[in-house]
Amino acid sequence: MLEKTDKKLVYLDNSATTRQYDAVTETMLQAMRENYGNPSSLHALGLAAEKEVRAARKTIAAAIGAKEETLYFTACGTESDNTVLFGAAQAKKRSGNKILVSAAEHPAILEPARKLESLGYEVVRIGVDRLCHPDMNQLAAELTEDTILLSIMGVNNETGTIMPISEIAKIKADYNKAHGTDIWLHSDCVQAFGKIPVDLAANYRGVDLLSLSAHKIHGPKGMGALYVRKGLNLPAFLLGGGQEQHLRSGTENTPGIIGFGKAAALAMTNFDARIETMRTCRKFLLEACKAEIPDIRINSPEDETACPSVLNISFLGTRGEVLLHTLEQDGIYVSTGSACTSNHASAKGSHVLNAMGLSPKEIEGAIRFSFSEFNTIEEMEYTVEKVKAAVQRFRRLGSFR
Ligand code: PLP
C-alpha cells in the first residue's frame, strides 16, 4: 500500500483505472453488511438483494439507451469481450468464419481473436491511420458473406480516438440488407462509457453487442456488463445455475453490481460537468506541452474526434518508461501505454502506436495522460513543469540510468 504522506499526488492514469467514488464504497459496504442475501433465494433477504441488482441493471441499461433485460452482468470488460468473440464464433459457425476487428483493439479482443484464428477462423485486422481512426474503405471492403462479427471499440484506450460507430453501424446494416446476411456489430465501450455519449437509441443505433466495465467510471474493479440486442442468440459463456438469463451462471456479485449501478448513476447525473473538467485539463496540458516542450508528437486527435479523458504524447529522444518513473518521484502517475495490457507488451512496444505507423523512436518516448473529474488546472501546471524538467534532463544526459 502507498504510504500516506503530504506529498503531492497527481493521478493521471484514469484509463488504467479510476479512484472509486466514496459514495460507491459506502453503498457497497452497506450491501456487504446488510444486503448479503443470494438474489436467487426466495426469502426476504434474497428478494432484497434481487431488488438492488435489478435497480442497478435498470440504471446502467438506461445510461446506454437499452432495456434492462438486454443487459447482463459479467466479471469484467475482458469477460464481456471474450463472451462476444467466442459466442459469435460458436453461434454462427454455419454462417461463416470471418471476424473483423480493428488493429487497435484492446487485447481482450485481439487475444480471443488470435485464439479463434488458431482454430481456423479468418481474422482481419482493420488498419488505423496516424491518429488511430479506422480505415473505413478497408472495413467496407472486408465485409463479405462469410463475415460473422465486426468488433470496433468506442474509444481507444491509448489515444482517446473516438471511433465512428454510427457510420460503421450503417455500413454493416446496409451490407446485411443488401446481402441477406446477419453480421453482428460489437463495440468495446469500456473506455467510451461515461466519457462520451453512448446511446443505443442514437449514436450507437445498430450496435448488437456492447461491453462495459465499472472500474473506468469510479466503480468497483472486477465488475463488467454486456449488452446483447434482443433476439440475438448468444450462447452461454458460463454454465451452471442459470443466473443472468442463463447467459452467465454464477451467484451474482451483488456488492459489485450495486457499486456499478451507483457509479453509473453518478457518472450520468454529473455527465456534462465531469466531461468539462476533463476537457479543460486535457486542453491545458496539451497547449502547455506544445508551447513549452520542443520535439513532441501529439498521438491523439486534437479536435473533437478525441475523447476528453486521454492525451498521448511522444517526447522524442526520451524513453517513456524512464519519464514515467521520474514523474512518479514527483507524485505524478502516468502510463506509457495501457497498464492493463502490460503483460502483453512486446519488445516493439504499444501495438496501437505500431498500428498507427509511429516510428520506434516515437513509440519509445510515448506517455499517456488520462484524466478524471478529480483533476485540476493546478495539477496540470505542476505536471507540465515536471514533465518539461524530466524531458530536458533526459535529453541533456541521454538517459537517467
Ligand atoms: N477494453 C478496453 C478498451 C480497455 O481499456 C480495458 C481495460 O483497460 C478492457 C477492455 C478490459 O477491461 P477490464 O479491466 O474490466 O477487464
Boltz pocket constraint, residues with backbone or C-beta under 6 A from the ligand:
constraints:
  - pocket:
      binder: B
      contacts: [[A, 15], [A, 16], [A, 75], [A, 76], [A, 77], [A, 78], [A, 79], [A, 81], [A, 106], [A, 108], [A, 153], [A, 155], [A, 156], [A, 157], [A, 188], [A, 190], [A, 191], [A, 212], [A, 213], [A, 214], [A, 215], [A, 222], [A, 223], [A, 224], [A, 338], [A, 340]]
      max_distance: 6.0
